[in-house]
């Protein structure tokens, strides 16, 4: 997900201050990786420069004067285009997991040990996500489902690859 487009989407919902955008982004989208306030304002600055948002007049508040950001027609058009385009399905078949297995084999290292460690890490993360599904809000549960499905696919790949390590080692060591 791209931060600029997500912030634009939040602004299409309603004009907002930077602090409010950060709060909403962190509430719905960050899940463990909150945006830095500086990132919010630098992104808003670029969006304003590119004509996708306009900055309203400064408003007095409890701290420094705050500016309300409003999406422009150009920004709304970009959000609409983004929301209607499908996310590219794994455009690159070479993942870090795959690269580590192949390199371990090429270098004569124990790829099975790496797969075992990775399996353990995936299962640990799945337990965390299962707890999130048990106790979290609906947004958290849906994100946990997404993560678990991806981890399950990786675990299936780990099992298939572990069963093929011998022939794969012969192929990559040629």
Backbone torsions as a table, in degrees:
resi	resn	phi	psi	omega
1	UNK	NA	141.1	-179.9
2	UNK	-98.4	135.9	-179.4
3	UNK	-61.9	-47.3	-178.1
4	UNK	-57.8	-44.2	-178.7
5	UNK	-69.1	-34.7	177.5
6	UNK	-66.8	-43.3	176.8
7	UNK	-62.8	-40.1	176.3
8	UNK	-60.1	-42.6	178.4
9	UNK	-61.7	-40.7	177.1
10	UNK	-64.8	-36.4	177.8
11	UNK	-71.3	-29.8	176.4
12	UNK	-65.6	-33.6	177.7
13	UNK	-62.8	-45.9	176.9
14	UNK	-168.1	144.4	174.7
15	UNK	-57.4	142.8	-174.1
16	UNK	-148.0	161.6	171.0
17	UNK	-85.4	160.2	179.3
18	UNK	-57.3	-41.3	179.6
19	UNK	-62.4	-40.2	179.7
20	UNK	-67.6	-38.8	177.7
21	UNK	-63.2	-43.5	178.5
22	UNK	-60.7	-45.9	-179.7
23	UNK	-59.4	-47.8	-178.6
24	UNK	-66.5	-41.0	178.1
25	UNK	-61.1	-48.5	-178.9
26	UNK	-63.7	-35.7	-179.6
27	UNK	-67.1	-42.6	-171.7
28	UNK	-104.1	-24.8	-168.9
29	UNK	-124.0	-24.3	-169.7
30	UNK	-80.5	-42.3	179.3
31	UNK	39.2	75.0	176.8
32	UNK	94.9	-8.5	179.5
33	UNK	-136.8	73.6	-177.0
34	UNK	-65.4	151.1	176.2
35	UNK	-71.9	144.4	170.9
36	UNK	-78.2	143.5	-179.4
37	UNK	-59.7	-36.7	177.2
38	UNK	-61.6	-35.4	178.1
39	UNK	-67.2	-38.2	178.1
40	UNK	-60.6	-49.5	-175.9
41	UNK	-72.0	-34.1	176.7
42	UNK	-68.3	-37.2	177.0
43	UNK	-65.9	-44.1	178.2
44	UNK	-62.2	-36.7	177.4
45	UNK	-62.2	-43.1	178.2
46	UNK	-67.7	-39.3	178.4
47	UNK	-64.1	-38.6	177.2
48	UNK	-67.1	-43.8	178.9
49	UNK	-58.5	-38.4	-176.9
50	UNK	-86.5	4.5	176.0
51	UNK	78.1	18.4	-177.9
52	UNK	-94.7	-19.5	172.8
53	UNK	-138.7	158.2	171.0
54	UNK	-122.1	151.3	-178.7
55	UNK	-100.9	125.4	177.7
56	UNK	-77.2	177.3	178.8
57	UNK	-65.8	153.8	178.3
58	UNK	-64.1	138.8	179.6
59	UNK	-116.8	135.1	178.4
60	UNK	-67.8	146.6	178.6
61	UNK	-145.7	-166.7	-179.3
62	UNK	-73.2	-19.5	178.4
63	UNK	-120.8	-138.3	177.0
64	UNK	-64.3	156.9	177.1
65	UNK	-55.3	140.0	-177.3
66	UNK	-110.4	147.3	178.9
67	UNK	-111.6	136.2	177.4
68	UNK	-95.9	131.2	-179.8
69	UNK	-100.6	139.1	-177.6
70	UNK	-127.2	132.4	179.0
71	UNK	-71.3	144.7	176.0
72	UNK	-96.6	174.7	176.7
73	UNK	-59.9	-40.4	178.1
74	UNK	-61.1	-43.7	178.4
75	UNK	-64.2	-42.9	179.5
76	UNK	-64.3	-37.8	177.4
77	UNK	-63.8	-40.1	179.4
78	UNK	-66.7	-40.1	177.0
79	UNK	-62.4	-44.7	-179.8
80	UNK	-59.9	-45.4	179.2
81	UNK	-62.1	-43.7	-178.7
82	UNK	-63.4	-43.1	-177.7
83	UNK	-69.3	-23.7	-177.6
84	UNK	-94.8	-10.6	179.0
85	UNK	-87.8	135.6	177.2
86	UNK	-70.0	150.8	174.4
87	UNK	-74.2	133.6	-179.7
88	UNK	-62.7	129.8	-176.8
89	UNK	-82.8	104.9	177.5
90	UNK	35.1	77.0	-175.1
91	UNK	-65.7	-25.2	-177.2
92	UNK	-117.8	125.6	-178.2
93	UNK	-77.4	-18.2	-177.5
94	UNK	-89.8	104.7	179.1
95	UNK	-98.2	170.0	177.1
96	UNK	-62.3	-38.9	178.0
97	UNK	-57.8	-48.4	178.8
98	UNK	-62.7	-46.1	-177.9
99	UNK	-59.6	-42.4	-179.2
100	UNK	-64.8	-40.2	179.0
101	UNK	-64.0	-48.8	-177.7
102	UNK	-64.0	-44.5	179.1
103	UNK	-64.0	-40.6	177.5
104	UNK	-58.0	-44.3	179.3
105	UNK	-66.0	-43.6	179.2
106	UNK	-60.6	-34.6	-176.6
107	UNK	-92.5	5.8	178.3
108	UNK	72.0	23.3	179.4
109	UNK	-96.4	170.5	-174.3
110	UNK	-82.9	92.4	179.5
111	UNK	-67.2	-31.9	178.9
112	UNK	-62.5	-41.0	178.6
113	UNK	-62.6	-41.8	177.3
114	UNK	-61.5	-45.1	179.4
115	UNK	-62.2	-38.0	178.4
116	UNK	-64.4	-44.1	178.5
117	UNK	-64.0	-41.6	-179.8
118	UNK	-65.9	-40.4	177.8
119	UNK	-59.9	-45.8	179.4
120	UNK	-59.7	-43.8	179.1
121	UNK	-64.3	-42.1	178.6
122	UNK	-63.0	-43.0	179.8
123	UNK	-65.9	-37.0	176.6
124	UNK	-61.5	-45.9	-179.6
125	UNK	-65.4	-36.3	178.1
126	UNK	-64.3	-36.3	176.8
127	UNK	-64.0	-41.5	176.8
128	UNK	-60.4	-45.7	-178.9
129	UNK	-66.4	-34.6	177.0
130	UNK	-63.2	-38.3	176.7
131	UNK	-66.3	-39.9	177.0
132	UNK	-61.3	-42.1	178.4
133	UNK	-63.4	-34.6	-177.9
134	UNK	-72.7	-37.1	-170.7
135	UNK	-115.1	-12.1	-171.4
136	UNK	-83.8	172.1	173.1
137	UNK	-74.6	169.6	-176.2
138	UNK	-56.7	-42.4	178.6
139	UNK	-58.8	-44.8	179.5
140	UNK	-64.6	-39.2	179.7
141	UNK	-63.8	-42.8	179.7
142	UNK	-66.4	-40.8	176.5
143	UNK	-64.6	-39.0	177.8
144	UNK	-64.4	-41.1	175.9
145	UNK	-57.7	-46.9	-179.3
146	UNK	-59.2	-47.2	178.8
147	UNK	-62.4	-41.8	-179.6
148	UNK	-65.5	-39.2	179.2
149	UNK	-64.2	-38.9	178.4
150	UNK	-67.6	-41.4	178.2
151	UNK	-64.8	-39.2	177.6
152	UNK	-61.3	-41.1	177.6
153	UNK	-63.3	-43.0	177.3
154	UNK	-61.7	-40.8	179.8
155	UNK	-64.4	-39.0	176.1
156	UNK	-63.0	-42.6	179.5
157	UNK	-63.7	-40.6	178.6
158	UNK	-59.6	-43.3	-179.9
159	UNK	-65.0	-45.2	179.5
160	UNK	-63.5	-43.5	-178.3
161	UNK	-66.9	-41.9	178.5
162	UNK	-58.3	-37.9	179.5
163	UNK	-70.8	-18.2	-176.8
164	UNK	-112.2	13.5	-175.5
165	UNK	-60.4	-39.8	-179.6
166	UNK	-59.2	-58.1	179.1
167	UNK	-62.2	-34.9	179.4
168	UNK	-66.2	-40.3	178.9
169	UNK	-62.2	-42.4	177.9
170	UNK	-61.3	-41.6	-177.4
171	UNK	-68.1	-40.7	-175.4
172	UNK	-85.5	-12.4	179.3
173	UNK	-93.5	2.2	-178.4
174	UNK	-68.2	NA	NA
